[in-house]
Amino acid sequence: NVLVNNPENAAVIEMLFMGASVRFHVHTFFALTGAQMNAKLNGTSISTYKAYEVKKGDLLEIGTATSGRYGYLAVAGGLLLPEVMGSRSTNLKCKIGGVQGRALIAGDRIEIKEYTGFLWNLYLKEMRAPEYPNKLDLHVIYGPQDDYFTQEGLRTFCESIYRVTDESDRMGYRMDGPAIACKDSVDILSDGIVFGSIQVPASGKPMILMADRQTTGGYAKIATVIAADLHRLAQCMPGSSIQFIPVSMKECERLSRIEERDRKRFRRKSGYKESRI
């Protein structure tokens, strides 16, 4: 969104593994980010993390992901979809938002804003694409129910390598690896769950709750992934290896400040000039 001068929370198109073919019917600008997906504009290969101008009739063809899991397509002016509960996003389980509460299908048309002029600072709208390694260190904060686990279980959690299984989606990423020993039981009275909570069910195999997680859960949560690492976690492909690195709250805040500093630095460098939607 920053690359096309949108508000940072403007709606975008999300693509899981497979890209889309998009025909533009108005003059505008777009940027493709997230997973590395081979993309072509009118048959010519283009880069990710760079803003491009398109005219009426232009065709964008986005291939499969070669690195990372989710790709994102932002269009200048955003996607002009109706808001549901203050959001233009789609919740597939509840079948609300977006386009009729479902995934996009061939033939769908989405209204976008037509640009009759130019995009401010277009020549600056480019950044280095992040790398998505197959081995990832994730920083975590212990709790809120880490006291449900034995000292040996806590050592297992932070010293073992876990693998992202095929049973992973926007609701949660299931891990395969050594079982984490608990003191008695992992059952708790259901309480709130945040993005990045790490539940440990009876199997002892951790499960990381993601963007479409349930609101409450009845399994003990051994730790929580820090906010600064969530975007890297989301891009982990099935088979990727993860090691959990416990950090203090002070270190968590330091890493969050670094991330926000880098975001502000890029906004300045790219000549970001937010357009209203």
C-alpha positions in Angstrom: 0.0 0.0 0.0 2.8 2.4 0.7 4.3 1.7 -2.7 1.1 3.0 -4.4 0.4 5.8 -1.8 -2.6 4.1 -0.3 -3.5 4.2 3.4 -1.7 1.3 5.0 -4.9 -0.5 5.9 -6.4 -0.3 2.4 -7.8 -3.5 1.1 -5.5 -5.7 -1.1 -5.9 -9.0 -3.0 -4.2 -11.9 -1.1 -3.0 -15.0 -3.1 -2.1 -18.3 -1.5 0.6 -20.2 -3.4 -1.1 -19.5 -6.8 -1.3 -16.1 -8.4 -4.1 -14.6 -10.4 -4.6 -13.1 -13.9 -5.9 -9.6 -13.7 -7.2 -7.4 -16.5 -7.3 -3.7 -15.8 -10.1 -1.7 -17.3 -8.9 1.8 -16.1 -5.6 3.6 -15.9 -4.0 3.1 -12.5 -0.9 1.9 -10.6 -0.2 -1.3 -8.7 2.4 -3.1 -6.6 2.9 -6.8 -6.0 4.5 -7.8 -2.7 4.8 -10.7 -0.2 5.8 -14.1 -1.6 8.0 -14.2 -4.7 5.7 -15.0 -7.6 6.8 -14.9 -11.2 4.7 -12.1 -12.7 4.4 -10.7 -16.2 2.7 -7.5 -17.4 1.6 -7.8 -21.0 4.0 -10.7 -21.4 7.0 -8.9 -19.9 8.5 -10.1 -16.6 8.2 -7.6 -13.8 9.7 -7.3 -10.3 7.9 -7.5 -6.9 8.1 -4.7 -4.4 7.9 -2.0 -7.2 5.1 0.2 -8.4 4.0 -0.1 -12.0 1.6 2.0 -14.2 -1.1 0.2 -16.2 -3.5 1.4 -18.8 -7.0 0.2 -19.9 -6.7 -3.4 -21.3 -3.4 -4.3 -19.7 -3.0 -7.8 -18.4 -1.1 -8.8 -15.3 -0.3 -12.5 -15.0 1.0 -13.7 -11.6 2.5 -17.2 -11.3 3.0 -19.6 -8.4 5.0 -18.8 -5.3 8.7 -19.7 -5.5 9.6 -18.3 -2.1 7.0 -17.5 0.7 3.4 -18.4 1.0 1.1 -15.4 0.5 1.4 -12.8 -2.3 -0.4 -9.4 -2.1 -1.6 -7.1 -4.9 -2.2 -3.5 -4.0 -3.9 -1.1 -6.5 -3.7 2.7 -6.2 -6.9 4.0 -4.6 -7.6 0.6 -3.0 -10.4 -1.9 -3.8 -13.7 -0.1 -3.7 -15.6 -2.8 -1.8 -18.4 -2.3 0.7 -17.3 -2.2 4.3 -18.6 -4.9 6.7 -18.1 -4.1 10.4 -15.6 -1.4 9.4 -13.5 -3.7 7.1 -13.3 -4.6 3.4 -11.6 -7.9 4.1 -13.1 -11.4 3.5 -13.8 -13.9 6.2 -14.3 -17.2 4.4 -15.5 -19.2 7.4 -18.2 -16.6 8.2 -18.9 -15.9 4.5 -18.9 -12.1 5.0 -16.9 -9.2 3.5 -15.0 -8.9 0.2 -16.8 -10.3 -2.8 -19.9 -12.1 -1.5 -17.9 -13.5 1.4 -16.0 -15.9 -0.8 -12.7 -16.5 -2.6 -12.4 -14.7 -6.0 -13.3 -16.8 -9.1 -12.8 -16.3 -12.8 -14.9 -13.4 -14.1 -15.1 -11.4 -10.9 -14.9 -7.7 -11.4 -13.7 -5.4 -8.6 -14.2 -1.6 -8.8 -11.0 0.4 -8.4 -10.3 4.1 -8.6 -9.2 5.5 -12.0 -6.0 7.7 -11.9 -6.2 10.5 -14.5 -2.8 11.9 -13.6 0.3 10.4 -12.1 1.4 8.7 -8.9 3.4 10.9 -6.6 7.2 10.0 -6.6 6.7 6.9 -8.8 10.4 6.7 -9.5 11.0 6.1 -5.8 8.5 3.3 -5.4 10.8 0.3 -5.1 12.3 -1.6 -2.3 14.3 -4.8 -1.7 12.2 -7.9 -1.5 12.6 -9.8 1.8 14.0 -13.3 1.9 11.9 -16.2 3.2 14.3 -18.9 4.4 13.3 -22.5 5.0 14.8 -22.2 8.5 13.4 -19.5 10.8 14.2 -18.3 14.3 11.0 -17.0 15.9 11.2 -14.7 19.0 8.6 -15.5 21.6 7.5 -14.3 25.0 6.7 -17.0 27.5 3.1 -17.3 28.9 0.4 -16.8 29.8 0.3 -20.5 30.8 3.9 -21.5 30.7 3.6 -22.7 34.3 1.5 -25.6 33.1 4.7 -27.2 31.6 7.6 -29.0 33.2 11.1 -27.6 33.1 12.0 -30.4 30.7 9.0 -29.4 28.6 10.2 -25.8 28.4 13.7 -26.9 27.4 12.2 -29.1 24.7 10.1 -26.1 23.4 13.1 -23.7 23.0 15.8 -26.2 22.1 14.0 -28.3 19.5 13.4 -27.8 15.8 9.8 -27.9 14.7 8.4 -28.3 11.2 5.4 -26.5 9.7 3.0 -29.3 8.6 0.6 -29.5 5.7 -2.3 -29.0 8.2 -1.7 -25.3 8.3 -3.9 -22.4 7.2 -4.9 -18.8 8.1 -6.4 -20.1 11.3 -3.3 -21.9 12.6 0.1 -23.5 11.8 0.5 -27.0 13.2 4.0 -28.0 14.2 5.6 -31.4 14.1 8.5 -32.2 16.4 9.3 -33.4 19.9 6.3 -33.4 22.3 6.3 -30.8 25.1 5.7 -32.3 28.5 3.2 -30.7 30.8 2.9 -31.1 34.6 -0.7 -32.4 34.7 -3.0 -31.4 31.9 -3.0 -28.7 29.1 -6.8 -28.1 29.5 -7.7 -24.7 30.8 -10.8 -22.6 31.1 -11.2 -21.0 27.7 -9.6 -17.6 27.6 -8.6 -15.0 24.9 -6.3 -15.8 22.0 -4.1 -13.3 20.2 -2.3 -13.5 16.8 0.8 -15.5 17.5 -0.4 -17.5 20.6 1.2 -20.9 20.8 -1.2 -23.5 22.1 0.0 -27.0 23.2 -2.8 -29.6 22.8 -2.8 -33.1 24.4 -0.4 -34.4 21.7 2.3 -32.0 23.0 2.9 -30.6 19.5 2.7 -26.8 19.4 0.2 -25.0 17.2 0.6 -21.3 16.4 -2.7 -19.3 16.0 -2.8 -17.0 13.0 -4.9 -14.2 11.5 -8.1 -16.2 11.3 -7.8 -17.8 14.7 -10.7 -18.5 17.0 -11.3 -15.8 19.7 -10.9 -18.1 22.7 -9.3 -21.5 23.4 -9.1 -24.2 26.0 -5.5 -25.4 25.6 -2.6 -23.9 27.6 -0.5 -21.4 25.7 3.2 -21.8 26.4 4.3 -18.6 24.6 3.4 -15.9 22.1 5.3 -15.0 18.9 6.3 -11.3 19.1 4.5 -8.9 16.7 7.7 -8.0 14.8 8.1 -11.7 13.7 4.5 -12.4 12.6 4.9 -11.3 9.0 7.9 -13.7 8.6 6.0 -16.5 10.3 3.0 -16.1 8.0 5.2 -16.7 4.9 6.5 -20.1 6.1 5.8 -22.8 3.6 4.8 -26.4 4.8 8.1 -28.2 5.6 9.8 -25.0 6.8 11.8 -25.4 10.1 11.2 -23.2 13.1 13.1 -22.7 16.4 11.5 -20.7 19.2 13.8 -18.2 20.8 12.5 -16.9 24.2 13.1 -13.2 24.8 12.3 -10.7 27.5 9.6 -8.0 27.2 12.4 -5.4 26.9 13.9 -7.2 24.0 10.5 -7.6 22.4 9.9 -3.9 22.6 13.4 -3.2 21.2 12.7 -5.4 18.1 9.3 -3.7 17.6 11.0 -0.3 17.7 13.5 -1.4 15.0 10.7 -2.6 12.8 8.7 0.6 13.1 11.9 2.6 12.5 12.5 0.7 9.3 8.9 1.3 8.2 9.1 5.0 8.8 12.4 5.1 7.0 11.0 3.5 3.9 7.9 5.8 3.9 10.3 8.8 3.9 12.6 7.2 1.3 9.7 6.4 -1.1 8.2 9.8 -0.9 5.1 8.4 0.6 2.1 10.7 0.1 -1.0 9.1 1.3 -4.0 9.4 -1.0 -7.5 9.3 0.4 -9.9 6.5 -0.5 
